[in-house]
């Protein structure tokens, strides 16, 4: 009964968002910072902001997320947060001893106008930053962009602060993975390793937010890209970015600062996008694609051909992050499914054209929307006008799925009521097989549930 009040009549809105299909910038900045080894994210704002960012990541990854805060009170809100941040930097290095403090702003500190460049320089000048330690920053006001924007801004900051134009030239490839799961980052590294590519990837949250249980708490898990590795990226032979929304800024910054040429591809989710990733990585690194990867591709094709009858013509509604949705739409179209409703809360002027290109001429009726008013309420209204066979998105879609009795596959961020997303990849050929298995599972479960007694089959 939660959403039964939603009407099917769509009224154009210019200032109201109902149940947004995104979350705020600092969460993405915090996630990116956790992909740097021995890095402590720092939220320059109130305790409540930091608590929300940490709790959202913790609930998604089922892992403790460590972060610090400037703990703004009324005084800092009026006079600025410089004193709070200077004290925080001194305390953090003295008590928690990270290699890097990665500061991101919040709505409050952005509205006040705190100058983080000046504050960090003052901290260094006053000796509050020990030798060999670093403080970096990015600006992430929550009233602009989304968590994807915040991830992009912090990833670019890693380039700005650490990539060294004078780094020794080496036969390695930089990989900016975009907003994906730790499991996806591990899969990307595995594919590069099988191909014999020397890779430096950042950020890298594998072995940070999916670290094994050892019985001991490690404040800084063993994973994450080191500062030294990021420094060497200035001497790499090329850069490959994945996800235009999340990675383009860092790829362009590497090119501008260090002269390392780069290309940004769509996330390698599904057959075609993975083909593009493998082929581009092969070309940049000057290697051949081994049989092991060709075999993975063949197994994916086998599953697609075997199970096509259960997928053909199914109408699908998608919501979530823009980079995820573009590749998902392309993959579903290959399966002869019809992604008819596609919504992202992340502002992205190029989003609709990217999706249209991914769909080709296969789904001319598709409705696509990005930005503040591209929310879950709009998605629900479209579904009420003409329903779909499948809904794919984060946990917040479960209310629509329940009220409209639609099979639901959880994919994206955040997933708060299931596990597996941080341990099993969605990228690459193996990831596509897992995603396909999840889709088939819910569709075939629905077929079993709805089958009359005389059509209930043991084998399908």
Buried (B, 14 or more C-beta within 10 A) or exposed (E): EEBEEBEEEEEEEEEEBEBBBBBBBBBBBBBBBBBBBBBBBBBBBBEBBBEBBBEBBBBBBEBBBBBBBBBBEEEBBEEBBBEBBBBBBBEBBEEBEBBBBBBBBBBBBBEBEBEBEEBBEBBBEEEBBEEEBBBBBBBBBBEBBBBBBBBBBBBBBBBBBBBBEEBEEBEBBBBBBBBBBBBBBBBBBBBBEBBEBBBBBBBBBBBBBBBEEEEEEEEBBEBBBBBEBBBBBBBBBBBBBBBBBBBBBBBBBBBEBBEBEBEBBBBBBBBBBBEBBBEBBBEBBEBEBEEEBEEBBEEBEEBBEEBEEBBEEBBBBBBBBBBBBBBBBBBBBBBBBBBBBBBBBBBBEEBBEBBBEBBEEBBEEBBBBBBBBBBBBBBBBBBBEEEBBBBBBBBBBBBBBEBBEBBBBBBBBBBBEEEEBBEBBBBBBBBBBBBBEBBBEBBBEBBEEEEEEEEEEEEE
